[in-house]
Amino acid sequence: MPVLLVIVNIAVCYVIGVLGRNRKLGFWGHFFASLLLTPVIGLLLVVATDPVRDKDDKPARQKAVFKPAREKDIVSVSGKEANT
């Protein structure tokens, strides 16, 4: 019975590591924190840490936002600006 509890504990710590893979501590940080402390504290760390950010200071999994062109940037078919 104790072997089963150890296996379940390691499996829960692995899931917490997977949940924290895109966070500041990463997979291994969250995995070992939940293994050494408790899975509950590891889960709290996942919720409390910030997501990893790109070079543009956006969250890694945030999608790009469509921005329409400005009116002066629109060019007609003939190659001249539309508002001349």
C-alpha positions as CSV (number, residue, x, y, z in Angstrom):
1,M,0.0,0.0,0.0
2,P,2.7,2.6,0.8
3,V,4.3,2.0,-2.6
4,L,1.0,2.9,-4.3
5,L,0.9,6.1,-2.3
6,V,4.4,7.0,-3.4
7,I,3.6,6.4,-7.1
8,V,0.4,8.5,-6.8
9,N,2.4,11.3,-5.2
10,I,5.0,11.3,-7.9
11,A,2.3,11.2,-10.6
12,V,0.5,14.2,-9.0
13,C,3.9,16.1,-8.8
14,Y,4.5,15.3,-12.5
15,V,1.1,16.8,-13.4
16,I,1.9,19.9,-11.4
17,G,5.2,20.1,-13.2
18,V,3.4,19.9,-16.6
19,L,1.0,22.7,-15.5
20,G,4.0,24.9,-14.5
21,R,6.1,24.3,-17.6
22,N,5.3,27.8,-19.1
23,R,5.8,29.5,-15.8
24,K,8.9,31.2,-14.3
25,L,10.1,28.1,-12.4
26,G,9.5,25.8,-15.3
27,F,8.6,22.1,-15.3
28,W,11.5,20.9,-13.1
29,G,11.1,23.8,-10.6
30,H,7.5,23.0,-10.0
31,F,8.0,19.3,-10.0
32,F,10.7,19.3,-7.4
33,A,9.0,22.0,-5.3
34,S,5.8,19.9,-5.1
35,L,7.9,16.7,-4.5
36,L,9.9,18.2,-1.7
37,L,7.1,20.2,-0.1
38,T,3.6,18.9,-0.9
39,P,1.6,18.8,-4.1
40,V,-0.8,21.4,-2.6
41,I,2.0,23.9,-2.1
42,G,3.3,23.0,-5.6
43,L,-0.1,23.8,-7.1
44,L,-0.2,27.1,-5.2
45,L,3.2,27.9,-6.7
46,V,1.8,27.3,-10.2
47,V,-1.0,29.6,-9.5
48,A,1.2,32.3,-7.9
49,T,4.0,32.4,-10.4
50,D,3.9,34.6,-13.6
51,P,3.9,33.1,-17.1
52,V,7.1,33.3,-19.1
53,R,7.1,36.4,-21.4
54,D,8.4,36.8,-24.9
55,K,10.9,39.5,-26.0
56,D,8.0,41.8,-26.7
57,D,6.9,41.6,-23.1
58,K,3.8,39.6,-24.0
59,P,2.8,36.3,-22.4
60,A,4.2,33.4,-24.4
61,R,0.9,32.0,-25.4
62,Q,-0.9,35.2,-26.1
63,K,-2.2,35.6,-29.7
64,A,-1.4,38.6,-31.8
65,V,-4.1,41.3,-31.9
66,F,-5.2,42.5,-35.4
67,K,-4.6,46.2,-35.8
68,P,-6.2,47.8,-38.9
69,A,-4.1,49.9,-41.1
70,R,-4.2,53.7,-40.7
71,E,-6.0,55.6,-43.4
72,K,-2.9,57.4,-44.7
73,D,-1.1,54.0,-45.1
74,I,-3.7,52.7,-47.5
75,V,-2.5,52.7,-51.1
76,S,-4.7,52.6,-54.1
77,V,-4.3,50.2,-57.0
78,S,-2.5,52.7,-59.1
79,G,0.3,53.0,-56.5
80,K,-0.6,56.5,-55.3
81,E,-2.0,57.3,-51.9
82,A,-5.8,57.1,-51.6
83,N,-6.3,60.5,-50.0
84,T,-4.2,62.9,-52.2
